[in-house]
């Protein structure tokens, strides 16, 4: 197994079926995944642990993914951010407010998700080699 599959991902997704689907797929691809169902649960985890990637839905209760990403940038600036969403208008807002974050629109194939996650993490992995 190569280096990139040891990366640690914090997944914030409020839809239970989607969250378990993504968690299972990323774990099977070799990533270490911690999953929560809202941004407010993700924040303390970001301050406690070092995650390579925050993979967040944008539309969630209590705190949306964009606000979560902004807080992540303050708490854990080394953590990369990637959004998943089913809303085109939200994609545009995310691109404006978090220009360095990649946005993956639902529906997507799991292999595309894994490829995108690996791309986002490439420079972090290269820096640790």
N, CA, C and O atoms as a GROMACS GRO file, in nm:
protein
  516
    1UNK      N    1   0.085  -0.120   0.000
    1UNK     CA    2   0.000   0.000   0.000
    1UNK      C    3   0.089   0.125   0.000
    1UNK      O    4   0.187   0.131   0.074
    2UNK      N    5   0.054   0.222  -0.083
    2UNK     CA    6   0.141   0.340  -0.092
    2UNK      C    7   0.110   0.442   0.017
    2UNK      O    8   0.011   0.430   0.089
    3UNK      N    9   0.196   0.543   0.028
    3UNK     CA   10   0.189   0.642   0.135
    3UNK      C   11   0.057   0.717   0.143
    3UNK      O   12   0.005   0.742   0.252
    4UNK      N   13   0.000   0.753   0.025
    4UNK     CA   14  -0.116   0.841   0.028
    4UNK      C   15  -0.235   0.778   0.099
    4UNK      O   16  -0.324   0.851   0.144
    5UNK      N   17  -0.240   0.649   0.110
    5UNK     CA   18  -0.355   0.585   0.173
    5UNK      C   19  -0.347   0.583   0.325
    5UNK      O   20  -0.431   0.520   0.389
    6UNK      N   21  -0.250   0.648   0.383
    6UNK     CA   22  -0.245   0.659   0.528
    6UNK      C   23  -0.302   0.793   0.574
    6UNK      O   24  -0.302   0.823   0.693
    7UNK      N   25  -0.351   0.871   0.482
    7UNK     CA   26  -0.403   1.004   0.515
    7UNK      C   27  -0.528   0.993   0.603
    7UNK      O   28  -0.605   0.898   0.594
    8UNK      N   29  -0.544   1.093   0.688
    8UNK     CA   30  -0.653   1.099   0.784
    8UNK      C   31  -0.758   1.199   0.736
    8UNK      O   32  -0.727   1.314   0.706
    9UNK      N   33  -0.884   1.154   0.729
    9UNK     CA   34  -0.993   1.237   0.676
    9UNK      C   35  -1.099   1.257   0.784
    9UNK      O   36  -1.141   1.163   0.851
   10UNK      N   37  -1.142   1.383   0.800
   10UNK     CA   38  -1.257   1.414   0.884
   10UNK      C   39  -1.375   1.438   0.789
   10UNK      O   40  -1.373   1.533   0.710
   11UNK      N   41  -1.476   1.354   0.797
   11UNK     CA   42  -1.593   1.360   0.710
   11UNK      C   43  -1.710   1.420   0.787
   11UNK      O   44  -1.749   1.367   0.891
   12UNK      N   45  -1.766   1.530   0.736
   12UNK     CA   46  -1.884   1.592   0.796
   12UNK      C   47  -1.997   1.587   0.693
   12UNK      O   48  -1.994   1.659   0.593
   13UNK      N   49  -2.095   1.502   0.718
   13UNK     CA   50  -2.207   1.480   0.626
   13UNK      C   51  -2.330   1.448   0.709
   13UNK      O   52  -2.330   1.354   0.788
   14UNK      N   53  -2.438   1.530   0.692
   14UNK     CA   54  -2.556   1.512   0.776
   14UNK      C   55  -2.646   1.398   0.730
   14UNK      O   56  -2.724   1.347   0.811
   15UNK      N   57  -2.639   1.356   0.605
   15UNK     CA   58  -2.722   1.247   0.556
   15UNK      C   59  -2.659   1.113   0.597
   15UNK      O   60  -2.548   1.079   0.554
   16UNK      N   61  -2.731   1.038   0.680
   16UNK     CA   62  -2.673   0.916   0.739
   16UNK      C   63  -2.632   0.814   0.633
   16UNK      O   64  -2.525   0.755   0.643
   17UNK      N   65  -2.717   0.792   0.533
   17UNK     CA   66  -2.684   0.694   0.430
   17UNK      C   67  -2.560   0.737   0.350
   17UNK      O   68  -2.472   0.656   0.323
   18UNK      N   69  -2.555   0.864   0.314
   18UNK     CA   70  -2.440   0.915   0.239
   18UNK      C   71  -2.314   0.909   0.325
   18UNK      O   72  -2.207   0.873   0.276
   19UNK      N   73  -2.326   0.945   0.452
   19UNK     CA   74  -2.211   0.944   0.542
   19UNK      C   75  -2.153   0.803   0.554
   19UNK      O   76  -2.031   0.786   0.544
   20UNK      N   77  -2.238   0.703   0.575
   20UNK     CA   78  -2.185   0.568   0.591
   20UNK      C   79  -2.130   0.514   0.460
   20UNK      O   80  -2.031   0.441   0.459
   21UNK      N   81  -2.191   0.551   0.350
   21UNK     CA   82  -2.144   0.513   0.216
   21UNK      C   83  -2.004   0.570   0.190
   21UNK      O   84  -1.914   0.498   0.147
   22UNK      N   85  -1.986   0.699   0.217
   22UNK     CA   86  -1.857   0.765   0.196
   22UNK      C   87  -1.752   0.711   0.293
   22UNK      O   88  -1.637   0.687   0.255
   23UNK      N   89  -1.791   0.694   0.418
   23UNK     CA   90  -1.697   0.644   0.519
   23UNK      C   91  -1.645   0.506   0.479
   23UNK      O   92  -1.526   0.478   0.488
   24UNK      N   93  -1.737   0.420   0.437
   24UNK     CA   94  -1.700   0.284   0.396
   24UNK      C   95  -1.608   0.286   0.273
   24UNK      O   96  -1.507   0.216   0.269
   25UNK      N   97  -1.644   0.366   0.175
   25UNK     CA   98  -1.564   0.372   0.051
   25UNK      C   99  -1.424   0.425   0.077
   25UNK      O  100  -1.326   0.370   0.025
   26UNK      N  101  -1.413   0.530   0.157
   26UNK     CA  102  -1.281   0.588   0.185
   26UNK      C  103  -1.197   0.494   0.272
   26UNK      O  104  -1.076   0.483   0.253
   27UNK      N  105  -1.261   0.428   0.366
   27UNK     CA  106  -1.189   0.330   0.449
   27UNK      C  107  -1.138   0.215   0.364
   27UNK      O  108  -1.024   0.170   0.380
   28UNK      N  109  -1.223   0.166   0.272
   28UNK     CA  110  -1.182   0.057   0.184
   28UNK      C  111  -1.068   0.100   0.092
   28UNK      O  112  -0.988   0.017   0.048
   29UNK      N  113  -1.060   0.230   0.061
   29UNK     CA  114  -0.952   0.282  -0.023
   29UNK      C  115  -0.825   0.301   0.060
   29UNK      O  116  -0.720   0.339   0.007
   30UNK      N  117  -0.834   0.275   0.191
   30UNK     CA  118  -0.715   0.279   0.276
   30UNK      C  119  -0.698   0.404   0.360
   30UNK      O  120  -0.596   0.418   0.429
   31UNK      N  121  -0.794   0.495   0.357
   31UNK     CA  122  -0.785   0.617   0.437
   31UNK      C  123  -0.835   0.592   0.579
   31UNK      O  124  -0.918   0.504   0.602
   32UNK      N  125  -0.784   0.669   0.672
   32UNK     CA  126  -0.834   0.668   0.809
   32UNK      C  127  -0.946   0.773   0.814
   32UNK      O  128  -0.921   0.891   0.790
   33UNK      N  129  -1.069   0.731   0.845
   33UNK     CA  130  -1.184   0.821   0.838
   33UNK      C  131  -1.252   0.836   0.974
   33UNK      O  132  -1.281   0.737   1.041
   34UNK      N  133  -1.276   0.961   1.013
   34UNK     CA  134  -1.358   0.993   1.130
   34UNK      C  135  -1.480   1.066   1.075
   34UNK      O  136  -1.466   1.167   1.006
   35UNK      N  137  -1.600   1.016   1.104
   35UNK     CA  138  -1.721   1.074   1.047
   35UNK      C  139  -1.812   1.134   1.154
   35UNK      O  140  -1.832   1.075   1.260
   36UNK      N  141  -1.866   1.252   1.124
   36UNK     CA  142  -1.963   1.318   1.211
   36UNK      C  143  -2.080   1.367   1.126
   36UNK      O  144  -2.068   1.379   1.004
   37UNK      N  145  -2.193   1.394   1.193
   37UNK     CA  146  -2.311   1.432   1.116
   37UNK      C  147  -2.339   1.582   1.112
   37UNK      O  148  -2.443   1.624   1.062
   38UNK      N  149  -2.247   1.663   1.166
   38UNK     CA  150  -2.266   1.809   1.160
   38UNK      C  151  -2.135   1.880   1.188
   38UNK      O  152  -2.044   1.827   1.252
   39UNK      N  153  -2.126   2.003   1.138
   39UNK     CA  154  -2.006   2.083   1.154
   39UNK      C  155  -1.972   2.113   1.298
   39UNK      O  156  -1.854   2.119   1.334
   40UNK      N  157  -2.075   2.132   1.382
   40UNK     CA  158  -2.048   2.163   1.523
   40UNK      C  159  -1.979   2.047   1.594
   40UNK      O  160  -1.910   2.068   1.693
   41UNK      N  161  -1.998   1.924   1.546
   41UNK     CA  162  -1.927   1.809   1.604
   41UNK      C  163  -1.787   1.798   1.547
   41UNK      O  164  -1.698   1.740   1.610
   42UNK      N  165  -1.766   1.852   1.428
   42UNK     CA  166  -1.634   1.844   1.363
   42UNK      C  167  -1.534   1.940   1.427
   42UNK      O  168  -1.415   1.908   1.435
   43UNK      N  169  -1.580   2.056   1.472
   43UNK     CA  170  -1.488   2.158   1.525
   43UNK      C  171  -1.398   2.109   1.639
   43UNK      O  172  -1.276   2.127   1.631
   44UNK      N  173  -1.453   2.047   1.744
   44UNK     CA  174  -1.364   2.003   1.852
   44UNK      C  175  -1.264   1.897   1.803
   44UNK      O  176  -1.152   1.891   1.852
   45UNK      N  177  -1.305   1.815   1.708
   45UNK     CA  178  -1.214   1.713   1.654
   45UNK      C  179  -1.100   1.779   1.579
   45UNK      O  180  -0.986   1.732   1.585
   46UNK      N  181  -1.129   1.886   1.507
   46UNK     CA  182  -1.024   1.958   1.434
   46UNK      C  183  -0.922   2.017   1.529
   46UNK      O  184  -0.802   2.020   1.500
   47UNK      N  185  -0.969   2.065   1.644
   47UNK     CA  186  -0.874   2.125   1.738
   47UNK      C  187  -0.796   2.020   1.816
   47UNK      O  188  -0.688   2.050   1.867
   48UNK      N  189  -0.849   1.898   1.826
   48UNK     CA  190  -0.780   1.791   1.900
   48UNK      C  191  -0.683   1.712   1.814
   48UNK      O  192  -0.577   1.672   1.861
   49UNK      N  193  -0.718   1.690   1.688
   49UNK     CA  194  -0.638   1.599   1.607
   49UNK      C  195  -0.589   1.662   1.479
   49UNK      O  196  -0.640   1.765   1.435
   50UNK      N  197  -0.489   1.599   1.422
   50UNK     CA  198  -0.435   1.648   1.295
   50UNK      C  199  -0.497   1.568   1.182
   50UNK      O  200  -0.467   1.450   1.163
   51UNK      N  201  -0.584   1.634   1.106
   51UNK     CA  202  -0.645   1.570   0.989
   51UNK      C  203  -0.580   1.625   0.864
   51UNK      O  204  -0.549   1.744   0.856
   52UNK      N  205  -0.559   1.538   0.766
   52UNK     CA  206  -0.503   1.581   0.638
   52UNK      C  207  -0.609   1.649   0.553
   52UNK      O  208  -0.580   1.739   0.475
   53UNK      N  209  -0.735   1.605   0.569
   53UNK     CA  210  -0.844   1.655   0.485
   53UNK      C  211  -0.973   1.666   0.563
   53UNK      O  212  -1.008   1.576   0.640
   54UNK      N  213  -1.044   1.778   0.543
   54UNK     CA  214  -1.181   1.793   0.588
   54UNK      C  215  -1.267   1.776   0.465
   54UNK      O  216  -1.261   1.856   0.372
   55UNK      N  217  -1.348   1.670   0.463
   55UNK     CA  218  -1.440   1.643   0.353
   55UNK      C  219  -1.578   1.672   0.406
   55UNK      O  220  -1.630   1.598   0.490
   56UNK      N  221  -1.639   1.781   0.357
   56UNK     CA  222  -1.762   1.828   0.419
   56UNK      C  223  -1.873   1.852   0.317
   56UNK      O  224  -1.850   1.906   0.209
   57UNK      N  225  -1.993   1.810   0.356
   57UNK     CA  226  -2.112   1.852   0.283
   57UNK      C  227  -2.124   2.002   0.308
   57UNK      O  228  -2.075   2.052   0.410
   58UNK      N  229  -2.186   2.074   0.218
   58UNK     CA  230  -2.198   2.218   0.238
   58UNK      C  231  -2.326   2.251   0.315
   58UNK      O  232  -2.325   2.333   0.407
   59UNK      N  233  -2.437   2.186   0.278
   59UNK     CA  234  -2.565   2.215   0.341
   59UNK      C  235  -2.586   2.118   0.457
   59UNK      O  236  -2.614   2.000   0.436
   60UNK      N  237  -2.572   2.170   0.581
   60UNK     CA  238  -2.589   2.089   0.702
   60UNK      C  239  -2.658   2.174   0.808
   60UNK      O  240  -2.652   2.297   0.803
   61UNK      N  241  -2.723   2.109   0.906
   61UNK     CA  242  -2.785   2.185   1.015
   61UNK      C  243  -2.680   2.246   1.108
   61UNK      O  244  -2.566   2.199   1.114
   62UNK      N  245  -2.719   2.351   1.178
   62UNK     CA  246  -2.638   2.420   1.280
   62UNK      C  247  -2.523   2.501   1.224
   62UNK      O  248  -2.508   2.619   1.258
   63UNK      N  249  -2.440   2.442   1.138
   63UNK     CA  250  -2.326   2.512   1.080
   63UNK      C  251  -2.304   2.454   0.941
   63UNK      O  252  -2.284   2.334   0.926
   64UNK      N  253  -2.306   2.540   0.838
   64UNK     CA  254  -2.286   2.485   0.703
   64UNK      C  255  -2.138   2.455   0.679
   64UNK      O  256  -2.051   2.496   0.757
   65UNK      N  257  -2.112   2.384   0.571
   65UNK     CA  258  -1.976   2.341   0.540
   65UNK      C  259  -1.881   2.456   0.514
   65UNK      O  260  -1.761   2.445   0.541
   66UNK      N  261  -1.933   2.567   0.461
   66UNK     CA  262  -1.847   2.682   0.432
   66UNK      C  263  -1.798   2.745   0.562
   66UNK      O  264  -1.680   2.777   0.575
   67UNK      N  265  -1.888   2.762   0.658
   67UNK     CA  266  -1.847   2.816   0.788
   67UNK      C  267  -1.750   2.719   0.856
   67UNK      O  268  -1.652   2.762   0.917
   68UNK      N  269  -1.779   2.590   0.845
   68UNK     CA  270  -1.690   2.489   0.903
   68UNK      C  271  -1.550   2.500   0.841
   68UNK      O  272  -1.450   2.492   0.912
   69UNK      N  273  -1.544   2.517   0.710
   69UNK     CA  274  -1.415   2.530   0.642
   69UNK      C  275  -1.340   2.654   0.688
   69UNK      O  276  -1.218   2.651   0.707
   70UNK      N  277  -1.413   2.764   0.706
   70UNK     CA  278  -1.350   2.888   0.753
   70UNK      C  279  -1.292   2.868   0.893
   70UNK      O  280  -1.182   2.914   0.922
   71UNK      N  281  -1.367   2.801   0.979
   71UNK     CA  282  -1.318   2.772   1.115
   71UNK      C  283  -1.200   2.676   1.110
   71UNK      O  284  -1.105   2.689   1.186
   72UNK      N  285  -1.207   2.578   1.020
   72UNK     CA  286  -1.098   2.482   1.002
   72UNK      C  287  -0.970   2.555   0.962
   72UNK      O  288  -0.861   2.521   1.010
   73UNK      N  289  -0.982   2.654   0.874
   73UNK     CA  290  -0.865   2.732   0.830
   73UNK      C  291  -0.799   2.802   0.949
   73UNK      O  292  -0.677   2.820   0.951
   74UNK      N  293  -0.880   2.843   1.047
   74UNK     CA  294  -0.826   2.910   1.166
   74UNK      C  295  -0.765   2.810   1.265
   74UNK      O  296  -0.655   2.830   1.317
   75UNK      N  297  -0.839   2.701   1.290
   75UNK     CA  298  -0.799   2.603   1.392
   75UNK      C  299  -0.686   2.512   1.343
   75UNK      O  300  -0.593   2.482   1.417
   76UNK      N  301  -0.696   2.469   1.218
   76UNK     CA  302  -0.606   2.368   1.164
   76UNK      C  303  -0.568   2.405   1.020
   76UNK      O  304  -0.611   2.339   0.926
   77UNK      N  305  -0.486   2.510   1.003
   77UNK     CA  306  -0.458   2.562   0.869
   77UNK      C  307  -0.390   2.463   0.775
   77UNK      O  308  -0.395   2.480   0.653
   78UNK      N  309  -0.328   2.359   0.829
   78UNK     CA  310  -0.262   2.261   0.742
   78UNK      C  311  -0.362   2.162   0.682
   78UNK      O  312  -0.327   2.089   0.589
   79UNK      N  313  -0.484   2.159   0.733
   79UNK     CA  314  -0.586   2.066   0.684
   79UNK      C  315  -0.644   2.116   0.551
   79UNK      O  316  -0.691   2.230   0.542
   80UNK      N  317  -0.639   2.031   0.449
   80UNK     CA  318  -0.700   2.064   0.320
   80UNK      C  319  -0.851   2.054   0.334
   80UNK      O  320  -0.902   1.986   0.423
   81UNK      N  321  -0.924   2.123   0.244
   81UNK     CA  322  -1.070   2.121   0.250
   81UNK      C  323  -1.125   2.078   0.114
   81UNK      O  324  -1.078   2.122   0.009
   82UNK      N  325  -1.225   1.990   0.119
   82UNK     CA  326  -1.296   1.948  -0.001
   82UNK      C  327  -1.444   1.942   0.034
   82UNK      O  328  -1.483   1.888   0.138
   83UNK      N  329  -1.526   1.997  -0.056
   83UNK     CA  330  -1.670   1.999  -0.033
   83UNK      C  331  -1.740   1.897  -0.122
   83UNK      O  332  -1.693   1.865  -0.231
   84UNK      N  333  -1.853   1.845  -0.072
   84UNK     CA  334  -1.944   1.766  -0.154
   84UNK      C  335  -2.081   1.831  -0.141
   84UNK      O  336  -2.123   1.869  -0.032
   85UNK      N  337  -2.150   1.843  -0.253
   85UNK     CA  338  -2.283   1.906  -0.250
   85UNK      C  339  -2.367   1.861  -0.368
   85UNK      O  340  -2.315   1.819  -0.472
   86UNK      N  341  -2.497   1.872  -0.350
   86UNK     CA  342  -2.590   1.842  -0.457
   86UNK      C  343  -2.653   1.968  -0.514
   86UNK      O  344  -2.744   1.959  -0.596
   87UNK      N  345  -2.606   2.084  -0.470
   87UNK     CA  346  -2.669   2.210  -0.510
   87UNK      C  347  -2.572   2.296  -0.592
   87UNK      O  348  -2.467   2.336  -0.542
   88UNK      N  349  -2.606   2.323  -0.717
   88UNK     CA  350  -2.517   2.400  -0.806
   88UNK      C  351  -2.491   2.541  -0.753
   88UNK      O  352  -2.377   2.589  -0.758
   89UNK      N  353  -2.594   2.609  -0.703
   89UNK     CA  354  -2.576   2.746  -0.654
   89UNK      C  355  -2.482   2.748  -0.533
   89UNK      O  356  -2.404   2.841  -0.515
   90UNK      N  357  -2.491   2.646  -0.451
   90UNK     CA  358  -2.405   2.635  -0.334
   90UNK      C  359  -2.260   2.613  -0.378
   90UNK      O  360  -2.167   2.662  -0.314
   91UNK      N  361  -2.242   2.540  -0.486
   91UNK     CA  362  -2.107   2.516  -0.541
   91UNK      C  363  -2.041   2.649  -0.576
   91UNK      O  364  -1.923   2.668  -0.547
   92UNK      N  365  -2.116   2.741  -0.638
   92UNK     CA  366  -2.062   2.872  -0.675
   92UNK      C  367  -2.023   2.952  -0.552
   92UNK      O  368  -1.918   3.016  -0.549
   93UNK      N  369  -2.109   2.949  -0.450
   93UNK     CA  370  -2.080   3.021  -0.325
   93UNK      C  371  -1.953   2.964  -0.260
   93UNK      O  372  -1.868   3.039  -0.212
   94UNK      N  373  -1.942   2.833  -0.257
   94UNK     CA  374  -1.826   2.768  -0.197
   94UNK      C  375  -1.699   2.806  -0.272
   94UNK      O  376  -1.596   2.832  -0.210
   95UNK      N  377  -1.706   2.809  -0.403
   95UNK     CA  378  -1.590   2.843  -0.485
   95UNK      C  379  -1.544   2.986  -0.459
   95UNK      O  380  -1.425   3.015  -0.461
   96UNK      N  381  -1.641   3.076  -0.436
   96UNK     CA  382  -1.606   3.216  -0.406
   96UNK      C  383  -1.546   3.230  -0.267
   96UNK      O  384  -1.445   3.299  -0.249
   97UNK      N  385  -1.608   3.165  -0.169
   97UNK     CA  386  -1.566   3.185  -0.030
   97UNK      C  387  -1.448   3.099   0.014
   97UNK      O  388  -1.379   3.133   0.110
   98UNK      N  389  -1.425   2.989  -0.055
   98UNK     CA  390  -1.313   2.900  -0.024
   98UNK      C  391  -1.244   2.863  -0.155
   98UNK      O  392  -1.253   2.749  -0.200
   99UNK      N  393  -1.174   2.959  -0.216
   99UNK     CA  394  -1.119   2.936  -0.350
   99UNK      C  395  -1.018   2.821  -0.360
   99UNK      O  396  -0.998   2.768  -0.469
  100UNK      N  397  -0.956   2.783  -0.250
  100UNK     CA  398  -0.859   2.673  -0.255
  100UNK      C  399  -0.922   2.536  -0.232
  100UNK      O  400  -0.854   2.434  -0.241
  101UNK      N  401  -1.052   2.534  -0.204
  101UNK     CA  402  -1.120   2.407  -0.177
  101UNK      C  403  -1.173   2.348  -0.307
  101UNK      O  404  -1.222   2.420  -0.394
  102UNK      N  405  -1.162   2.218  -0.320
  102UNK     CA  406  -1.220   2.148  -0.435
  102UNK      C  407  -1.365   2.116  -0.400
  102UNK      O  408  -1.398   2.086  -0.285
  103UNK      N  409  -1.453   2.125  -0.501
  103UNK     CA  410  -1.595   2.096  -0.480
  103UNK      C  411  -1.634   1.980  -0.571
  103UNK      O  412  -1.613   1.986  -0.692
  104UNK      N  413  -1.691   1.876  -0.514
  104UNK     CA  414  -1.737   1.760  -0.589
  104UNK      C  415  -1.889   1.759  -0.581
  104UNK      O  416  -1.946   1.755  -0.472
  105UNK      N  417  -1.955   1.761  -0.697
  105UNK     CA  418  -2.102   1.766  -0.700
  105UNK      C  419  -2.163   1.627  -0.700
  105UNK      O  420  -2.118   1.536  -0.770
  106UNK      N  421  -2.267   1.612  -0.618
  106UNK     CA  422  -2.343   1.486  -0.616
  106UNK      C  423  -2.434   1.485  -0.739
  106UNK      O  424  -2.479   1.592  -0.781
  107UNK      N  425  -2.463   1.372  -0.797
  107UNK     CA  426  -2.409   1.240  -0.762
  107UNK      C  427  -2.269   1.222  -0.822
  107UNK      O  428  -2.237   1.282  -0.924
  108UNK      N  429  -2.189   1.139  -0.761
  108UNK     CA  430  -2.057   1.108  -0.814
  108UNK      C  431  -2.028   0.961  -0.788
  108UNK      O  432  -2.087   0.899  -0.699
  109UNK      N  433  -1.937   0.906  -0.866
  109UNK     CA  434  -1.895   0.768  -0.845
  109UNK      C  435  -1.790   0.764  -0.734
  109UNK      O  436  -1.712   0.858  -0.720
  110UNK      N  437  -1.789   0.659  -0.660
  110UNK     CA  438  -1.692   0.646  -0.551
  110UNK      C  439  -1.548   0.654  -0.601
  110UNK      O  440  -1.463   0.714  -0.536
  111UNK      N  441  -1.522   0.594  -0.718
  111UNK     CA  442  -1.385   0.600  -0.768
  111UNK      C  443  -1.345   0.744  -0.799
  111UNK      O  444  -1.229   0.781  -0.783
  112UNK      N  445  -1.441   0.827  -0.843
  112UNK     CA  446  -1.412   0.969  -0.867
  112UNK      C  447  -1.382   1.041  -0.736
  112UNK      O  448  -1.293   1.126  -0.731
  113UNK      N  449  -1.456   1.007  -0.631
  113UNK     CA  450  -1.431   1.066  -0.500
  113UNK      C  451  -1.289   1.031  -0.452
  113UNK      O  452  -1.214   1.118  -0.408
  114UNK      N  453  -1.254   0.904  -0.462
  114UNK     CA  454  -1.121   0.860  -0.417
  114UNK      C  455  -1.012   0.930  -0.499
  114UNK      O  456  -0.912   0.974  -0.443
  115UNK      N  457  -1.032   0.940  -0.630
  115UNK     CA  458  -0.934   1.009  -0.716
  115UNK      C  459  -0.919   1.155  -0.674
  115UNK      O  460  -0.807   1.205  -0.664
  116UNK      N  461  -1.031   1.224  -0.651
  116UNK     CA  462  -1.026   1.365  -0.610
  116UNK      C  463  -0.959   1.382  -0.474
  116UNK      O  464  -0.880   1.474  -0.455
  117UNK      N  465  -0.990   1.294  -0.379
  117UNK     CA  466  -0.928   1.300  -0.247
  117UNK      C  467  -0.777   1.282  -0.262
  117UNK      O  468  -0.699   1.354  -0.200
  118UNK      N  469  -0.736   1.186  -0.343
  118UNK     CA  470  -0.593   1.163  -0.363
  118UNK      C  471  -0.526   1.285  -0.426
  118UNK      O  472  -0.414   1.320  -0.389
  119UNK      N  473  -0.595   1.349  -0.520
  119UNK     CA  474  -0.540   1.471  -0.583
  119UNK      C  475  -0.521   1.583  -0.481
  119UNK      O  476  -0.417   1.648  -0.478
  120UNK      N  477  -0.623   1.603  -0.399
  120UNK     CA  478  -0.617   1.710  -0.298
  120UNK      C  479  -0.502   1.684  -0.201
  120UNK      O  480  -0.436   1.778  -0.155
  121UNK      N  481  -0.478   1.558  -0.171
  121UNK     CA  482  -0.376   1.523  -0.073
  121UNK      C  483  -0.236   1.506  -0.131
  121UNK      O  484  -0.140   1.491  -0.056
  122UNK      N  485  -0.223   1.508  -0.264
  122UNK     CA  486  -0.093   1.481  -0.328
  122UNK      C  487   0.022   1.564  -0.274
  122UNK      O  488   0.128   1.510  -0.242
  123UNK      N  489   0.003   1.695  -0.262
  123UNK     CA  490   0.114   1.778  -0.216
  123UNK      C  491   0.149   1.752  -0.071
  123UNK      O  492   0.265   1.762  -0.032
  124UNK      N  493   0.048   1.717   0.013
  124UNK     CA  494   0.076   1.685   0.152
  124UNK      C  495   0.157   1.557   0.159
  124UNK      O  496   0.252   1.548   0.238
  125UNK      N  497   0.122   1.459   0.076
  125UNK     CA  498   0.193   1.332   0.077
  125UNK      C  499   0.337   1.353   0.027
  125UNK      O  500   0.432   1.300   0.085
  126UNK      N  501   0.351   1.430  -0.079
  126UNK     CA  502   0.484   1.457  -0.134
  126UNK      C  503   0.573   1.525  -0.030
  126UNK      O  504   0.693   1.499  -0.024
  127UNK      N  505   0.514   1.610   0.053
  127UNK     CA  506   0.592   1.683   0.154
  127UNK      C  507   0.641   1.590   0.265
  127UNK      O  508   0.740   1.620   0.332
  128UNK      N  509   0.571   1.478   0.286
  128UNK     CA  510   0.610   1.389   0.394
  128UNK      C  511   0.706   1.279   0.348
  128UNK      O  512   0.760   1.206   0.431
  129UNK      N  513   0.728   1.267   0.220
  129UNK     CA  514   0.816   1.161   0.169
  129UNK      C  515   0.962   1.199   0.182
  129UNK      O  516   1.049   1.121   0.144
   0.00000   0.00000   0.00000
